[in-house]
Amino acid sequence: MYKGIVLFFLFLNVTFGVFAQENGSDTAKVEKPADLPVISYSLTPKKYKIADIKVTGVKNYDDFVLIGFSGLSVGDEISVPGDEVTAAVKAFWKHGLFSDVKILANKIEGDSIWLEYQLKQRPRISEVNYHGIKKGEREDLEAKLGLKKGFQITPNVLDRAKILIEKFFDGKGFKNVDVNIQQKDDMAHEGEVILDIYIDKNEKTKIHRIYFEGNNALTARQLKKAMKKTNEKFSLFNDWKSSILEMFSTKKFTTEEYENDKNNLIAKYNEHGYRDAVLLADSVVNFNEKKVDIFLKVDEGEKYYLKDIRFVGNTKYSTDYLMAVLGMKPGEVYNQKKLNDRLSMDEDAVSNIYFNNGYLFFNADPVEVEVENDSIALEIRIQEGPQATINRVIINGNDRLYEDIVRRELRTKPGKLFSREDLMRSVRWNIIDDRMAEYAVSRDGYAISSVPVHLQTEKMLCQAAADTYNSALQLKSIRYDLKTEKAYLAGMDKNVPESFLNIPPDKRSAGICLQAEKWYPELLKKQPELIPDIVRNSCNVYSLNHKMEQCTGTKFSVGQIKKLYDGKALPVKEIWTPKGVMKDVAVSFDKRLKEFNFSPVRQIKRKGIKL
């Protein structure tokens, strides 16, 4: 009988066509032993029962799993030629795990057929190398992509990786990032490849100008302020009223922040009573290779006022009391943001009045019951529900404290009415540990504001500062004693001048000011008052840098000046002193005496001149 009869003309045309395309060849050929005749496809298809299925070419999967992929099993009846095997091949290709798929008939006896699945598995990753990015960026990408040793490579995996990389850097302002993923065989491990991911971030895409059309009620300046993260390049002619912070704010363009800011734009109109405001069109157009222009067309609609406010369904609290808590009256501008904040967001919102008194199932739904001309009547429908009491408090994961100690500190106890305020205080001050706090801050720097002060550390503040360009350190809930020079320096960025401006003047130490002067010379040239007088007029690392640069005509790095200030010698080619010019000397500084010491290179120091 025939030992290797290749199945089906349809398989050749459809399936191998796919295989040829993936391997870059123009034609596909079926290899078979020369002594085997080919099935005649001109004859009527014949039915066969599958007697056995054999799988070859794959090591990492059990045979029964791969047979399950095909949709065929022993005992099934198939047509030769027919569609069943073609469907099985397509099923293998659909999984994307194989670079070659062949189904052969090894044997035919009577109405029985023996099949062989010849599969070639796609390679697995042995190593991933990233090129062109920083260590921190690489670590973030590794977590997002999931490309690890042993992971199987498919075209979809590589396409997904490229998309995620582009999206990751788009979020950082690099809109024109180039990604090239190359794979090469690992000669030391059969069936494995080394991935080299080459990333060229190019320059950050910045915003040149934002143009508005259709805005009459709100000025372009108001709308630009509403777009908190989408900032255009500062222009003295156009933005002479801008604050210092706005002047030096980042201008990078990211798709995610832009989408959020379009919503913020409409929300700003809603705050001013324009409930029907819509964004008719928007477009982002390249100004040049590094910058884009943004065009926004709005339809403001009409401005609305509150005609009447009624509470319905309230039995626990009177309407007069709820109106006082709400803080909104008929005749006011219909401010949807204020309405939402006073109903549910603020600490003293209407919802919290109920939540803090056991009404866990409370709901308030504001409904516009009448819209006439420019007036709107609101009906706030209250669903109080039953009061809820705490039945049990279950504590898990406490491996540092005895359970009775934790329970003693909890404000939420069995038998008490449910209170959101008590629950939040219990969570913030008693349940959160240092590991949870560190994790939260590592994900979002502003989370430091929710960390109890007894858990806050300098390490946390450095992380929060770095993540928010020192903005988070302005929050009142941050421990003042931890707002150190180290923490603020961690939040400073060479490309973000506002990271320095976010540091309060009384916290701008000599070291911070020195770093700022090196990174933002134009800013400090225009606004020398940003350096506190006590820093400028005292003997410190900042004034030492100025004295050294003045006397040598040479620029020094922050690290060099700090070492000099700490007593280490600094070689200089030439320095001007009241005693004359000295060349090729080692300069050291005595902080106690406020005195310079000079010595020829490799010779003993001798005293010099006071600062």
C-alpha positions in Angstrom: 0.0 0.0 0.0 1.0 3.6 -0.4 3.2 4.8 2.6 3.2 8.6 2.1 0.4 9.7 -0.1 0.1 13.5 0.1 -3.5 14.6 0.6 -5.7 16.9 -1.5 -5.2 19.4 -4.3 -7.2 22.0 -2.3 -4.6 21.8 0.5 -1.9 22.5 -2.0 -3.6 25.7 -3.3 -4.9 27.2 -0.1 -2.7 26.0 2.8 0.7 25.9 1.1 0.0 29.2 -0.4 -0.1 30.6 3.1 3.2 28.8 4.0 4.9 30.1 0.8 4.0 33.6 1.7 5.4 33.4 5.2 8.7 31.9 4.1 9.2 34.5 1.3 9.1 32.0 -1.6 7.0 32.4 -4.8 5.9 28.8 -5.2 5.1 26.0 -2.9 6.1 22.4 -3.6 5.0 19.3 -1.8 7.9 17.0 -1.2 7.1 13.2 -1.4 9.0 10.1 -2.1 9.6 9.6 -5.7 8.1 6.1 -5.8 4.7 7.1 -4.5 1.9 7.8 -7.0 -0.2 10.9 -6.5 -3.9 10.6 -5.8 -6.0 11.3 -8.8 -8.2 14.3 -8.0 -10.3 13.8 -11.0 -12.1 10.9 -9.3 -15.1 11.2 -7.0 -14.0 11.8 -3.4 -14.0 8.6 -1.3 -14.9 8.2 2.4 -12.2 7.0 4.9 -12.3 6.4 8.6 -9.3 7.7 10.5 -7.5 4.7 12.0 -4.6 6.6 13.7 -3.1 10.1 13.9 0.7 10.5 14.4 2.3 13.9 15.3 5.9 14.6 14.4 8.2 17.7 14.6 7.0 19.1 17.9 8.6 18.6 21.3 6.9 20.9 23.7 3.2 19.8 23.3 1.5 16.5 24.1 0.2 14.7 21.0 -3.4 14.7 22.3 -3.3 18.5 22.6 -2.0 19.0 19.0 -4.6 16.5 17.7 -7.2 18.5 19.4 -6.0 21.6 17.6 -6.9 20.0 14.2 -10.5 19.2 15.1 -10.0 15.6 13.8 -9.8 12.5 15.9 -9.5 8.7 15.5 -12.7 7.2 14.3 -13.8 10.3 12.3 -14.9 9.9 8.7 -13.3 12.1 6.2 -13.4 12.6 2.4 -10.4 12.2 0.2 -10.1 14.6 -1.5 -12.3 16.8 0.7 -12.6 19.8 3.1 -11.9 18.1 6.4 -8.1 18.1 6.1 -8.0 21.6 4.7 -10.0 22.8 7.7 -7.6 21.0 10.0 -4.6 22.7 8.4 -6.3 26.1 8.7 -6.9 25.4 12.4 -3.2 24.8 12.9 -2.4 28.1 11.1 -5.0 29.9 13.2 -3.1 29.2 16.4 0.0 30.9 15.0 2.3 28.4 16.7 3.7 26.7 13.6 5.8 27.9 10.7 5.1 24.8 8.6 2.1 22.5 8.5 1.7 19.3 6.5 -0.9 16.5 6.8 0.1 13.2 5.1 -1.6 9.9 4.6 0.9 7.3 5.7 -1.2 4.3 5.0 -4.6 3.4 3.4 -6.2 0.0 3.8 -9.7 -0.6 2.6 -11.8 2.3 4.1 -9.2 3.1 6.8 -6.6 5.8 6.6 -3.5 6.6 8.8 -2.7 10.3 9.1 0.6 12.0 10.0 0.7 15.7 11.1 4.1 17.1 10.2 4.6 20.3 12.1 7.4 22.8 12.5 7.1 24.8 15.6 7.9 28.5 15.7 11.0 29.4 17.8 11.0 30.4 21.4 12.8 33.3 23.0 16.2 32.7 24.6 17.2 36.3 25.1 15.7 39.8 24.6 18.0 42.8 24.2 16.8 46.4 24.1 18.8 49.1 22.3 18.5 52.9 22.4 16.6 53.3 25.7 17.3 53.9 29.4 17.3 51.2 32.1 14.1 52.5 33.6 12.3 52.5 30.2 13.6 48.9 29.6 12.2 47.7 32.9 8.8 49.3 32.2 8.7 47.8 28.7 9.7 44.3 30.0 6.6 44.4 32.3 4.3 45.6 29.5 5.4 43.3 26.7 5.9 40.1 28.6 8.6 38.9 26.2 10.5 36.5 28.4 12.8 33.5 27.9 10.8 30.5 26.7 8.0 32.6 25.2 7.0 31.5 21.7 7.5 34.0 18.8 4.6 34.5 16.4 3.9 37.3 13.9 1.1 38.5 16.1 3.4 38.7 19.2 5.9 40.8 17.3 3.2 43.1 15.9 1.7 43.5 19.4 5.1 44.3 20.8 5.8 47.0 18.3 2.3 48.6 18.9 2.8 48.6 22.6 6.3 50.1 22.4 5.0 52.9 20.1 2.0 53.5 22.5 4.4 53.5 25.5 6.6 56.2 24.1 3.7 58.2 22.6 2.6 58.5 26.2 5.9 60.1 27.0 5.7 62.6 24.1 7.7 60.7 21.5 5.1 60.5 18.7 7.6 59.6 15.9 9.4 56.6 17.6 10.9 54.1 15.3 10.9 50.4 16.3 12.8 47.6 14.6 12.6 44.1 16.0 15.1 41.6 14.7 15.5 38.0 15.5 18.5 35.7 15.0 19.0 32.0 15.7 20.6 31.2 19.1 23.4 28.8 18.0 23.7 27.4 21.5 20.0 26.4 21.8 18.1 24.7 19.0 14.7 26.1 18.2 15.4 29.3 20.1 16.1 32.9 18.9 17.6 36.1 20.3 15.4 39.1 19.9 17.1 42.5 19.4 14.7 45.4 19.8 16.1 48.7 18.4 14.2 51.8 19.5 14.9 55.3 18.2 12.7 57.7 20.1 13.7 60.6 18.0 12.8 64.0 19.5 9.7 64.6 21.6 6.8 65.9 19.6 5.8 69.3 20.9 2.9 71.5 20.4 3.5 74.7 18.4 0.1 76.3 18.5 -3.5 75.5 19.5 -6.2 77.2 17.4 -9.9 77.5 18.3 -12.9 78.2 16.1 -16.4 78.9 17.3 -15.5 80.1 20.8 -17.3 83.3 21.8 -18.3 82.8 25.4 -14.8 81.6 26.5 -11.5 83.0 25.4 -8.8 80.9 23.8 -6.7 81.5 27.0 -9.5 80.0 29.2 -9.8 77.0 26.9 -6.0 76.4 26.8 -6.0 76.4 30.6 -8.7 73.8 30.6 -6.5 71.6 28.5 -4.2 70.8 31.4 -1.7 68.5 29.7 -1.9 69.8 26.2 0.2 73.0 26.3 1.4 75.0 23.3 4.8 76.6 22.9 5.2 79.8 24.9 5.1 83.0 22.9 5.7 86.4 24.5 3.5 88.1 21.9 0.5 85.7 22.3 0.9 84.8 26.0 2.2 87.9 27.7 -0.2 87.3 30.6 0.9 83.8 31.2 2.3 82.9 34.6 5.8 81.7 35.2 4.6 78.1 35.5 2.8 78.2 32.2 5.8 79.8 30.6 8.0 76.9 31.4 5.5 74.1 31.3 6.2 71.1 29.2 4.8 71.2 25.6 5.0 67.5 24.7 2.1 66.0 22.7 0.7 62.7 23.7 -2.4 61.1 22.2 -3.9 59.9 25.6 -3.5 63.3 27.3 -4.9 65.0 24.2 -8.0 62.8 24.3 -8.5 63.5 28.0 -8.0 67.3 27.4 -10.8 67.3 24.8 -13.1 66.1 27.4 -11.8 68.7 29.9 -12.5 71.3 27.2 -16.2 70.4 27.1 -16.3 70.1 30.9 -15.1 73.7 31.2 -18.0 74.8 29.0 -20.4 72.8 31.3 -19.0 74.6 34.3 -20.1 77.9 32.7 -23.6 76.7 32.0 -23.1 75.6 28.4 -24.6 72.1 28.8 -25.0 71.6 25.0 -21.4 72.4 24.1 -19.8 70.0 21.7 -16.5 69.6 19.8 -17.5 69.6 16.1 -14.1 68.7 14.8 -10.4 68.5 15.7 -7.2 67.8 13.9 -3.5 67.5 14.6 -1.3 68.8 11.8 2.5 68.6 11.6 4.0 72.1 11.8 7.4 70.6 11.1 9.3 67.4 12.0 9.3 68.3 15.8 6.1 70.2 16.3 2.4 69.9 15.6 -0.5 72.4 15.4 -3.9 71.6 16.9 -7.1 72.8 15.4 -10.4 72.6 17.5 -13.8 73.7 16.3 -16.5 74.0 19.0 -20.2 74.7 19.1 -20.9 76.4 22.4 -24.7 76.2 22.4 -26.8 78.3 24.8 -26.0 79.3 28.4 -28.4 77.8 31.0 -29.5 78.9 34.4 -31.1 77.0 37.3 -34.9 77.7 37.4 -35.7 75.4 40.3 -34.2 72.6 42.4 -36.4 70.0 44.2 -35.4 67.0 46.3 -37.7 64.0 46.0 -37.7 60.8 48.1 -35.8 62.3 51.1 -37.2 61.2 54.5 -34.1 61.2 56.8 -33.1 64.9 56.1 -35.3 67.8 55.2 -35.2 69.5 51.8 -34.0 72.8 53.4 -31.1 70.9 55.0 -30.1 69.2 51.8 -30.4 72.4 49.9 -28.0 74.0 52.4 -25.5 71.1 51.9 -25.9 71.3 48.2 -25.0 75.0 48.1 -26.8 75.8 44.9 -29.8 78.1 44.4 -32.3 78.9 41.6 -31.0 81.8 39.4 -27.4 80.5 39.4 -25.5 79.4 36.3 -26.1 75.7 35.6 -22.7 74.4 36.7 -22.7 70.7 36.1 -19.3 70.1 37.7 -20.3 71.9 40.9 -23.6 69.9 40.9 -21.7 66.6 40.7 -19.1 67.6 43.3 -21.7 68.7 45.8 -23.8 65.6 45.3 -21.1 63.0 45.5 -17.4 64.1 45.2 -16.7 66.6 48.0 -15.9 65.4 51.5 -19.1 67.2 52.8 -21.2 66.2 49.8 -24.8 65.2 50.1 -24.0 61.5 49.5 -21.5 61.5 52.4 -24.1 62.9 54.8 -26.0 59.7 54.2 -23.0 57.3 53.8 -21.7 58.4 57.2 -25.0 57.5 58.9 -25.4 54.0 57.7 -27.1 54.6 54.4 -24.8 52.4 52.4 -27.3 51.9 49.5 -28.0 55.6 49.1 -28.3 57.1 45.5 -29.0 60.6 44.2 -30.0 61.1 40.6 -30.3 64.6 39.3 -32.9 64.8 36.5 -33.7 67.7 34.2 -37.5 67.7 34.4 -38.0 71.0 32.6 -35.9 72.8 30.0 -37.4 76.1 28.8 -35.5 78.7 26.9 -32.4 79.2 29.0 -33.7 77.8 32.2 -33.5 74.3 33.7 -35.6 72.8 36.5 -33.8 70.0 38.4 -35.4 67.2 40.4 -32.8 65.4 42.6 -34.3 61.9 43.2 -33.2 60.4 46.4 -33.1 56.6 47.1 -32.1 56.3 50.8 -32.5 52.6 51.2 -32.1 50.9 54.6 -29.5 51.7 57.2 -26.6 49.1 57.3 -24.8 48.0 60.3 -21.5 46.2 60.4 -21.9 42.5 61.0 -18.3 41.2 60.9 -14.8 42.7 60.3 -12.5 40.1 58.7 -8.8 40.8 58.9 -6.4 39.1 56.4 -2.7 39.3 55.7 -1.6 40.8 59.0 1.8 39.2 59.6 3.3 42.0 61.6 0.7 42.8 64.3 -1.6 40.7 66.5 -5.1 40.8 65.3 -6.5 42.2 68.6 -4.1 45.2 68.2 -5.4 45.9 64.8 -9.1 45.5 65.9 -8.5 47.9 68.8 -7.4 50.6 66.5 -10.2 50.2 64.0 -13.1 52.7 63.8 -15.3 50.2 62.1 -16.6 47.6 64.6 -19.4 45.0 64.6 -22.7 46.4 65.6 -21.9 50.0 64.5 -23.7 51.8 61.7 -21.7 51.8 58.5 -19.7 55.0 58.0 -17.6 55.8 55.0 -15.6 58.3 57.0 -14.7 55.8 59.7 -13.9 53.2 57.1 -11.5 55.5 55.2 -9.7 56.6 58.5 -9.3 52.9 59.5 -7.9 52.0 56.1 -5.5 55.0 55.9 -4.2 54.9 59.4 -4.3 51.3 60.5 -4.5 48.9 57.6 -2.0 50.4 55.0 1.5 49.2 55.7 4.8 50.5 54.3 4.9 47.9 51.5 1.4 48.9 50.3 2.3 52.6 50.6 5.5 52.2 48.6 3.7 50.2 45.9 0.9 52.8 45.6 3.4 55.7 45.3 5.5 53.8 42.7 2.4 53.5 40.5 1.3 57.1 41.0 3.4 59.8 42.7 0.3 61.7 43.9 -0.8 58.7 46.0 1.7 60.0 48.6 -1.1 62.3 49.7 -3.2 59.3 50.9 -0.3 57.7 52.8 -0.5 58.2 56.6 2.3 60.5 57.8 3.8 57.9 60.0 4.4 55.7 57.0 5.9 58.4 54.8 9.6 58.0 54.1 12.2 60.0 52.3 12.4 57.2 49.8 8.7 57.6 49.1 9.0 61.3 48.7 11.9 61.0 46.3 9.7 58.6 44.2 6.7 60.9 44.3 8.9 63.9 43.5 10.5 62.2 40.5 7.1 61.0 39.2 5.4 64.5 39.5 8.3 66.9 38.9 8.1 68.0 42.6 4.4 68.9 42.3 3.3 66.2 44.8 5.6 67.7 47.4 3.4 70.8 47.5 0.6 68.9 49.1 -0.2 69.8 52.7 -0.5 66.1 53.8 3.3 65.6 53.2 5.6 65.5 56.2 7.5 68.8 56.2 10.7 67.2 57.7 11.0 64.8 54.8 10.9 67.6 52.2 14.7 67.5 52.0 17.2 68.6 49.4 17.6 65.0 48.3 13.8 64.7 47.7 13.6 67.9 45.7 16.7 67.0 43.7 15.0 63.7 42.8 12.1 65.6 41.3 14.2 67.9 39.2 14.4 67.1 35.5 16.9 68.7 33.0 14.1 69.2 30.4 11.4 70.4 32.8 12.1 73.8 34.3 8.9 73.8 36.3 10.4 71.0 38.4 12.5 73.7 39.9 9.7 76.2 40.1 7.6 73.7 42.0 10.1 73.9 44.9 9.1 76.5 47.5 11.7 79.4 47.8 12.5 78.4 51.4 13.4 74.9 50.2 15.7 76.1 47.4 19.0 75.1 49.0 22.4 76.0 47.6 22.7 72.5 46.1 19.3 72.8 44.4 20.0 76.3 43.1 23.4 75.2 41.7 21.7 72.4 39.8 19.1 74.7 38.5 21.7 77.2 37.3 23.4 74.5 35.4 20.2 73.1 33.8 18.1 76.3 33.3 20.6 79.1 32.7 18.1 81.1 30.5 15.4 80.9 33.2 17.6 82.2 36.0 19.2 84.8 33.7 15.7 86.3 33.1 14.6 85.8 36.7 17.5 86.0 39.1 15.1 86.5 42.0 14.3 82.8 41.8 17.6 82.3 43.8 16.9 83.2 47.4 19.1 86.0 48.8 20.4 83.8 51.6 21.8 81.3 49.1 23.3 84.0 46.9 25.0 85.9 49.7 26.2 83.0 51.9 29.3 80.8 51.8 28.0 77.6 50.2 28.3 75.3 47.2 26.4 77.8 45.0 28.5 80.8 45.8 31.7 78.7 45.7 30.8 77.7 42.1 30.5 81.4 41.1 33.8 82.3 42.8 35.6 79.4 41.0 34.2 80.1 37.6 34.9 83.8 38.0 38.6 83.2 39.0 39.3 80.5 36.5 37.1 81.3 33.5 36.2 77.7 33.4 32.8 76.0 33.8 32.5 73.2 36.4 30.0 70.4 36.9 27.8 70.1 40.0 29.7 67.1 41.1 33.1 68.8 40.9 31.9 71.8 42.9 30.3 69.5 45.6 33.6 67.6 45.9 35.5 70.8 46.3 33.1 72.1 48.9 33.5 68.8 50.8 37.3 69.4 51.0 38.6 67.4 48.0 41.2 69.0 45.8 40.2 70.3 42.3 43.0 70.6 39.7 42.8 73.8 37.6 45.0 75.1 34.8 44.8 78.8 35.9 43.2 80.8 38.8 43.3 84.5 39.5 43.9 85.4 43.2 44.7 88.6 45.1 48.2 87.3 45.3 48.5 86.8 41.5 47.8 84.2 38.9 48.5 80.6 39.8 48.8 77.9 37.1 48.5 74.1 37.2 47.5 74.0 40.9 45.2 71.8 43.0 42.6 73.9 44.8 40.9 72.8 48.0 38.5 74.6 50.2 38.2 74.8 54.0 34.5 75.3 54.9 35.3 76.1 58.6 37.8 78.8 57.8 36.1 79.7 54.5 39.5 79.6 53.0 41.1 78.3 49.8 44.3 76.2 49.8 46.6 75.9 46.9 49.3 73.4 46.1 51.2 72.4 43.0 50.0 69.1 41.6 51.3 66.2 43.6 52.8 68.5 46.2 51.9 69.5 49.8 49.1 72.0 50.3 49.7 75.5 51.4 47.3 78.0 52.7 45.9 80.6 50.3 43.2 83.2 50.2 39.9 83.6 52.0 36.7 83.5 50.0 
